[in-house]
Amino acid sequence: MSPAVACAPGLTGKSLVLNKAFLPIHVTSVRRALSLVYRGVARAVDQEYRTFDFCSWSEVSTIGFESIGLVGGVVRIPRVILLISFDRMPRRRVRFSRHNIFARDANTCQYCGGRFVRSDLNLDHVVPRWRGGRTSWENVVCSCIDCNRRKGGRALAETAMRLVRTPQRPEWTPFVMKQMGGLGYREWRPFLSAVDTAYWNVELDTD
């Protein structure tokens, strides 16, 4: 069950999710954040680190803050929520996943330098697997379909192609901050400046 929304342009925004130790572990939609607080699974957190259930949050002043219209009144958007019973620690490394490789390479072919939509990109092994190339951060890059076909199963030395930059495992904090749009919302800053943030998705198999 969720609170009834009267007018909801703010639902497209994001909320930072903390575990019970106030460590950031995820980013979710405002709609889901409101739903979790309404159901009692989470509490809203204000700029003074105070926590609120849905009823008490509904009484917090909206002056100077973004708000959303619900049936029965206007409520401040909860930009930070705390999961009451979740105590797992955030992971401290960037997962090796298709999504994160696209993000690291900024949806840019690492051979021709062109920027593409993800549906027009492949993942390519710089050193082909049949030649012992590993499936790892250091050997997998974004490649457009044309470059992927041109390179085929050859090593770079056998082609006229060159890498835009040497692939590396991204550092955690700069990578996650970039994915969250810098520091995100002002309400996130006290939490993101102290610790690294978790980033959840399916990890690719590595050799």
N, C-alpha and C positions, 0 to 999 in steps of 0.2 A: 504493500500500500504506500502511496506517495501523496504529498500535499498537492491539492488541486491548484493548477497554475492559471492565473487570469490573463497575464500578458508576460511573455517570456523572451524578450530579445537577449537577455543576459545568460540564457541557458546554453548558448553556444560557447561560452567561456570555459575556463579550466579552474580546477581547485587542486591544491597540493594536499596529498594524503600523508599523514604521519602515523608511525606505530605508537604504541603506548609509552615508549621512551622518548617521544617527541623527535624521532629521527625520520626524515622524509624518505618514503619508499615508493611513491607512485604519483602520477598525475591523472586525474579523472575529470569528467565533465561536471559542470555545475549542477546539472539535473541529477546525476547520480549522487553527488555530494549531499544535496538536499534530501534525497531519498534515504541515504544512510543515516543522516542526522534525525530525520523524521521517524525512522524505524527503531531508533535507539542503538544502532550498531556503532555509530560514531558521534562525536561532539564537535561543534564548531569551536574554532580557536580564534581569539582576537589578538590585537597587536600587543597586549600585555600578558600573553600566554594563558589567559583565563579560558576555561572551557564551558560550553553551554549546551544544554539539551535543546530540543526544537522549541519548546515553549518559552524558555528563558531567552533563546536567541531571537525569537520573534519580538521580544520587548527591547532589544538592544537598539540604540539610536542609529538611524541610517544617514544622519547628517555627515556629509563629507565622504561618503562611501557609496559604491554602486549598490543598487537595490533591485529587487524583482517583485512584481506584483503577484500575490497569491490570493486565492479566494479568502477573504477575511482580513486582508491588509497587505502592507508592503513590508518585505523582509530584506535585511542586508544580505548580499550574496556572500556565502561562506567560502572565502578564498583558501582557507586552511581548515582541514578537519583532522580529528584524532580518532583512530580506530581504538575502541575501548579495550578489546581483548587480544589484539594482534601484537605480539612481541617479537616477531622475527626481525633479525638485523638486515639492513640493506646490503646488497651485494656491492663489492668495491671494485668491480672491473666491468668493462664494456663487453657485453655478450657478443660472441662471434655469430652474427645472424645476417640473413639477406638484407633485412631492413637497415641494420646498422652499417653494412658495407655501402649501401646506397647513400646513407646519411654521411658517412665518412668522406666519400668521393663526391658529395654534393650533386648526385644524379648526373655526373659528368663522365663521359668516356675518357678513360685514362690513356688512350692511344691518340685520338684525334682532337681531344679537348672540347668536343661539342657537348652541350647540355641537352638532355632529353627527358621526356616523361618516362617513368619507370617501366611502362609496358614496352618501351622501345630499347630497353637495356638488358644485357645479359651479364652474368658473372663469368669472368674468364680466369683460368689459371695461367699466370705469366710463364712459369715453367710447366709445360704440359704434364698431366698426371702420369702419362705413359712413359715419361722420362724421369719420373721420381719426384715431380712437383707435389708439394703438400697442399692440402686444403687448409689454409691458415690466413691470418690477417696479412702476413708478409708476401703471400703468393696469389691472392685473389683480388681482382679489381673489377670495377664497372667497365663494360665494353658495349659500344653500340653494335647493332646487328651487323652493319657493314664491316666494321673493323674486326668483329669476331669471325666473320667469314673469311676476310683477307688473311688473318693470322692463322686460322685453322689450328692444326695440332703442331705448328712449328714453334721453335724457340725464337725469341726476339732477334737474336743475332742472325737468323736466317731470313729475316724480313727487313724492309726499310722502315719499320715502325719503331717508335720510341715511347717510353712511358712519360706521361706528363709529370708525374712525381713518383718516387719510390714508395710502395705501399708499406704501411706500418700499423701496428696496433695503436688505436687512439688512446690518449690519456683520458682518464675518467672525467674529471671535473670540467675541463674546457668542452669536451664532447657533449656532456649532458646539459651544460648551460646553454650551448648553442642550440640543442634540440628543444629546449624549453623557451627559446627566444630571449637569450640573455639572462636576466634575473627574473623574468616572468612579471608577476604582479608585485607591487610594493609590499603586500602582506607576506610574500614568500621569503623576502630577503633575510630576515633574522634566522630562518631555518636553513636556507641554502648556503649561507656564508660560513656556517660552522662545520658542516659535514658534507660528504659527497652524497649524491642522490641515486637511488636505484632506478634501473631501467629494465622493464620486464618484457621479454619476448622470447620466442623459441630459438634456441641456439643451434647453429649448424653443426653437423658432425665434422670432426677434424681427424686427420690421419695420425 
